[in-house]
Each structure stands twice: as structure tokens, then as C-alpha cells.
Amino acid sequence: MKLPESNEELAELEIDFPPLPNNTAASAPRPMFDILEYLNMEVGDGAKIKASHLKFLRTAEIYNEAFYWIWQFNDPSSGAKCYVTVSENVGNGSTCVGYDQDYWGLTPEQFIFGSHNRMF
């Protein structure tokens, strides 16, 4: 698949990934405490993000390379839609938490694809 050249092209991409067998937030390799700690450092507006602010959306397996878990929340200060992901590298088991505001109106699948391919 050819990578989109911009986030606008990414927003037009029709893409889907198979869910993991255990398609739950509880199956994420990082505890909610780690996710919230990361978000509260990154969002940085002084408002505390709590677990109740996050809505778990789905899991995804990306090309036998990585597993993803994705949540949606609204930025406490601006109200903007944001996504937070946890990814796990299939090869070495390393994990990463990432987040960004959804500036482009992406679906969860498009956001996962963009995050996996380091588009933002």
C-alpha cells in the first residue's frame, strides 16, 4: 500500500485492521496508570485526565508488525477530540504510548495507520 503524502490524504484512506482476539482495554500491555501518567504530562494544560474520560474504541493488528489499542477522549481545556494509543512491537515486545489531537477528522483506523507509519 502506498503511504498517503499528507494527513488530508490519510483522512480519505479507507482502511481496516483485524481486531486482536481479546479486543478489550484490559488486554493492553500497559496499565491505565501508565497511560494516564503519560497523558497528564503531555496534555500539559493543568487539567487532570482520568480513566473515566477515556472511551476504549478497539484493538488492531497491523501487518504482523504491531498490536494497537486505541481510546478517544476530549482535551479538557479545548474540548478537541484526541486519540491515545498503546502499541506493542510483535518482534521484540516493546511498548509505546502515544497521543495526538485529531486535527484531520480521522477514524480510529486511520489514526492507528498514521501513528504506525509515523505520519504525525
N, C-alpha and C positions, 0 to 999 in steps of 0.2 A: 504494500500500500504506500502510495506517495504521501509524504507528510504535507499537511497544509502549510502554506507560506506565511500565513497570518492568523491571528485569532478570529478575524472575521470569516476566513475560510474554514477554520475549525468549527465555528458555530453552524456552518452549513453541512458539515460532515454527518452522514448517517452511519452510526456505529453502535455495536452492541458487543458485550463480552459475556461469556458464561459466568453464572454465579458460582461461588465456592460451594461445596457440599453442605457446609454449615454456614448458611447465609445469615449470620447474626452478628451483632455488635460484640457480643460476649466472646466470639471466636477470634477477635483481633489479637495480634501478638503483643500489643502494648496496652497496659491498663488505662482506664479512663483517667486516673490521676495524672499520668504522663501527658495525655492528650490535653487535659485542661491546663496543666502547668505550662505546656508549650504555647497554647492559645493565649493565656493570660500574659505571657512575656511578649508575644508577637503582636497582638492587637494593640496593646500599649496605650489605651485611652483612659485607663484607670478604672473602668467598669469591670467587674468580675464576671467571667463567663462560667456558667455552672453546667453540670451534666444535663439538667432539665432544659437547657437552651438548645441542646443538640438533638437533631432528629436523624436517626440512623436511616440511610437510604438503601444500601446494598453492598454486596461484595462483588469482586470481579477477578477473574484470572486473565492475565494479559500475556498472550503468546507464549505460554510456558516459561515466562521470564519472571513474573512477579504476581503477587496476590495483593489486592487492594480492598480496603474498607473505606466507605465514604459517608460522611454526615453533612448535613446542612444546618446553618444557623444564621441568624441576623446579627450584624455588627451592633453591639449595644449602643454606640453613640450615633451612628448614621442610619441604622436600620437596613443597611445594604445586605443583600443575600451573599453569603460566603459558604465555601466548602472547606472541610478539613478531611484529610486523608491519612490513613496509615498504610504503608506499603511494606511488603516483605519480599526480599530478593529470593527467588527459588534456588539459585545456585549456592549462596552462602548463608542464607537465613538472616542477613542483616535487615534491620527495620528502620523506617524513617517516618516521621510525622511531618505533614506539610499543610499549608493553608493559603488561601488567597480569596480575595473578593471576586465575585462573579461579575466582572465588568462587561462580559460579552453575551450574557443570557444563555450560558451553556447548559446542556443536560448533564447529569452526573457522569454519564459515559464519556461525553466529550471532555469534561474536566479531567477525568482519570486519564484519558488518552493524552491530553495536553501535558498533564503532570508527568506522566511516564516518559514522554518524549521531550521533557524539559523546555516546553514552549513558553512557560512563564515562571 
